[in-house]
Amino acid sequence: MTTSEKIKKLEHYILTHQGAHYRLAFSYVKNEQNALDIVQDAIVKALKSINRLQEIDYLHTWFYRILMNTAIDFIRKHKKITLVEDFPLEQDKPVNADLHMDLFKALETLTIEQKTLIVLRFFEDMKIQDIARVLDENINTVKARLYTTLKKLRIELEEYDDELK
Amino acid sequence: MTNLNELKKQYENIPIPDELQATVLETLRPKRKRYVRYLGLSAVAAASIFVGSFTMSPSLADSLTKVPLVSNIVNVFSVTDIQREDEHLEVAMNRAVIEDVAHKDFEDVLNKKYKEENKVLFDKMTPTIEEGGRFSLQRDVSVITDSPNVIAIQRMTTITQASAAQSIAIDNIDPINEWVITLPSLFKDERYIRVISDYIASQIQQAGPDAMYFTDQDGFTEINAHQTFAITDDGKLVIYFDEYEVAAGAAGIVKFIIPTEVLQPILASDYYIH
């Protein structure tokens, strides 16, 4: 596939998925302008490096990887968000089914990678093997991290994820 | 209602600002130069990065120190060579530079060749460039094989006018013996042309009419005696065809991995191909 054919595919892909890209960026930074900046930077980076993407089938995961890394760079540069590494777990208590967790309060407790995991797996319905490609990790590592992250969010994993059973 | 479903609902309700569409479009297609600009940028970026070097595994470094011919680790770089840019034109040619070969002569021959290659290509395209019109010429260098006895340096050329065409050149270098491996040298005699051609023809046939291969009178008949090839890290022979050579342009550069069993009877030795 030539570079210009790849660019066409990339353009088409971005135009059809821009909403999803924006939401992921927004969930990292919780700010409209910053989310737009991240999406824009990610597109520029993608255009610059599309000629090095060997397998066009991986366009989707490849772009998410760029998007995530762009957000990480952005946050590092702006340092507007402090990542909370851990918060007290009350694992022994039964999960309260009525407990209403506010999305951003919940996500705030997570690292960028953990946010990506939750968003891609549960909100974007991405397969674990594809997430593994986004994070450049093996499948088992991703599964283990999903467990940890859901535990952190106090969500019972098995109820929601058939792929993990 | 479960927590996760509740969160998902909230996630899906994140409002999309009106500016998103405009921002995305403007980024994808800057008003004046459109995406051609990024081709150039990427080539410049690639050139400033060190592209292919031989990071040697300890075992490989060991085996090399035992061979007195190579006392240094061979390095290959990609350097920016010819650059031109204006509103319609984008030339970003990178060049391979090989360094630290034990014998300077061998190194010089290759480096001179790579320099000449770019110059010849650029000169050939100069009349087209002078005609005006949108034109982009990109040449990228990469190392596709880095094994103890073979280093394959690939030069990929992409020319974009109305449509794009890509072509490829590969040198398979034996860093120990310091020579460039030729396709005929791998085999006992000229039978290899027929053996490889027959194998490729069978693959094209097996792929069926839906594949992008040409099958009519323009279809594949025989490889060139010096067809572009590469020896992979695990000693397999790969035959390459430029765009439009055996298949529709959309297929891009086409390559066929030739199983070693097919070649076994005619191989000169199993040193490179095994």
Boltz contact constraints between the chains, C-beta under 6 A:
constraints:
  - contact:
      token1: [A, 1]
      token2: [B, 252]
      max_distance: 6.0
  - contact:
      token1: [A, 2]
      token2: [B, 164]
      max_distance: 6.0
  - contact:
      token1: [A, 2]
      token2: [B, 166]
      max_distance: 6.0
  - contact:
      token1: [A, 2]
      token2: [B, 252]
      max_distance: 6.0
  - contact:
      token1: [A, 3]
      token2: [B, 158]
      max_distance: 6.0
  - contact:
      token1: [A, 4]
      token2: [B, 160]
      max_distance: 6.0
  - contact:
      token1: [A, 4]
      token2: [B, 164]
      max_distance: 6.0
  - contact:
      token1: [A, 7]
      token2: [B, 35]
      max_distance: 6.0
  - contact:
      token1: [A, 11]
      token2: [B, 28]
      max_distance: 6.0
  - contact:
      token1: [A, 18]
      token2: [B, 20]
      max_distance: 6.0
  - contact:
      token1: [A, 18]
      token2: [B, 24]
      max_distance: 6.0
  - contact:
      token1: [A, 19]
      token2: [B, 16]
      max_distance: 6.0
  - contact:
      token1: [A, 22]
      token2: [B, 16]
      max_distance: 6.0
  - contact:
      token1: [A, 22]
      token2: [B, 20]
      max_distance: 6.0
  - contact:
      token1: [A, 23]
      token2: [B, 14]
      max_distance: 6.0
  - contact:
      token1: [A, 26]
      token2: [B, 14]
      max_distance: 6.0
  - contact:
      token1: [A, 32]
      token2: [B, 17]
      max_distance: 6.0
  - contact:
      token1: [A, 36]
      token2: [B, 23]
      max_distance: 6.0
  - contact:
      token1: [A, 40]
      token2: [B, 23]
      max_distance: 6.0
  - contact:
      token1: [A, 40]
      token2: [B, 27]
      max_distance: 6.0
  - contact:
      token1: [A, 43]
      token2: [B, 27]
      max_distance: 6.0
  - contact:
      token1: [A, 47]
      token2: [B, 38]
      max_distance: 6.0
  - contact:
      token1: [A, 48]
      token2: [B, 38]
      max_distance: 6.0
  - contact:
      token1: [A, 48]
      token2: [B, 41]
      max_distance: 6.0
  - contact:
      token1: [A, 48]
      token2: [B, 42]
      max_distance: 6.0
  - contact:
      token1: [A, 48]
      token2: [B, 45]
      max_distance: 6.0
  - contact:
      token1: [A, 51]
      token2: [B, 42]
      max_distance: 6.0
  - contact:
      token1: [A, 101]
      token2: [B, 3]
      max_distance: 6.0
  - contact:
      token1: [A, 103]
      token2: [B, 7]
      max_distance: 6.0
  - contact:
      token1: [A, 103]
      token2: [B, 10]
      max_distance: 6.0
  - contact:
      token1: [A, 103]
      token2: [B, 11]
      max_distance: 6.0
  - contact:
      token1: [A, 122]
      token2: [B, 4]
      max_distance: 6.0
  - contact:
      token1: [A, 123]
      token2: [B, 8]
      max_distance: 6.0
  - contact:
      token1: [A, 123]
      token2: [B, 11]
      max_distance: 6.0
  - contact:
      token1: [A, 155]
      token2: [B, 3]
      max_distance: 6.0
  - contact:
      token1: [A, 155]
      token2: [B, 4]
      max_distance: 6.0
  - contact:
      token1: [A, 160]
      token2: [B, 4]
      max_distance: 6.0
